[in-house]
Structures are given as structure tokens and as C-alpha cells.
Amino acid sequence: MDENTNEETKKETVKRTVTMQGRPMALAGDEIKVGMTAPDFKVTDNDMLPLKFSRSYGGKVAVISAVPSLDTPVCDLQTRRFNKEAEALGPDVGVLTVSMDLPFAQKRWCGAAGVKALRTASDYQKADFGKSWGVLIKDLRLLARAVFIVDRDGIVKYAQIVPEVTSEPNYDEVLTALRAMV
């Protein structure tokens, strides 16, 4: 194999997909695996201010819950569930829900849902989180449903990309992994 062919092979990424109501959807970005250093990213908080992951969650255990849109039933359930869990986790654990919803829509949803124990942030501007964490559904420009746990040192300790976007994540598995860390 010559040097050029080898370089081309290295650049190819494995095509990863999830399904939405059974329809395959391609994901952009590389897969995040347990043991990797968590990629940093910048999203927009509910007050339209930049939120950099490393600055806001560095030094604590972080749960990142990715959802397509808070205004859908499964995303609503998932975010409410993690809000409830976050209430009992204490100050050393931060829970962040990321979606493509606009920040003011997220703020409205949080107020209506009574969500106060976790933060929501929007990836609407550059899809920085979606691309760097490999959960951007290319054709829809939405995030796949996923949950990640990052330890205090910035290492990914848990990763779950839900195969069917309309299904909830395995909460028991997430919480078991989280409890083992805190």
C-alpha cells in the first residue's frame, strides 16, 4: 500500500447512523468512546450568552443529555427525568441538556416545566457540540438522543447514543454509571 492510499484510508470515517421512526439518519462527526478526553464545545445558554463546556463543567462530574427538541414528548420526558435526578446529585455533579432549540424557547420550556436543577443550552449556531460529539443528524440538523458522563478530569466515562431517536435512553444504565463515580 502506498503512502497516499494509506492517508486516504485514515481520513475515511465509519458511517454511523441512528433511526428516526425506523428511517436511517447519518450522524456527523466521530464517535465518542469511553476513555477519550471529552471534546470541548461552545453552545448558547438561555440568556443568549456563550457557554463553554470546559469552563462551566471543568472539575466536576458532568452529565450531558442530548435531545432533538424539548418541545417533543420524549425529549420532554428525558429532560424532566434528568432534572429530577439532578436535584439529588449535589453540587459536584452538573447536568446539561443540549438541543438545537433556540435559547429563548429553551428558557420558556424550562419555566413552564419547572426545570431548575439542570441547565439547558442551544447548539443552534454552529452545531459545535453535535459535530464534536458525533451526534449531529446531518440531514435534519438536529441532535441524536444521547447521554454522556464526563469525570472531573475531563475523561468520558459513559456514552450512550440511543439507536432510535424516538426512544428514551436507558436511565438505569446511566444512573448506575453515575453512582459508581460519585
Secondary structure, 3 states (H helix, E strand, C coil): CCHHHHHHHHHCCCCEEEEECCEEEEEECCCCCCCCECCCCEEEECCCCEEEHHHHHCCCEEEEEECCCCCCHHHHHHHHHHHHHHHCCCCCEEEEEEECCCHHHHHHHHHHHCCCCCEEEECCCCCHHHHHCCCEECCCCEECCEEEEECCCCEEEEEEECCECCCCCCHHHHHHHHHCCC
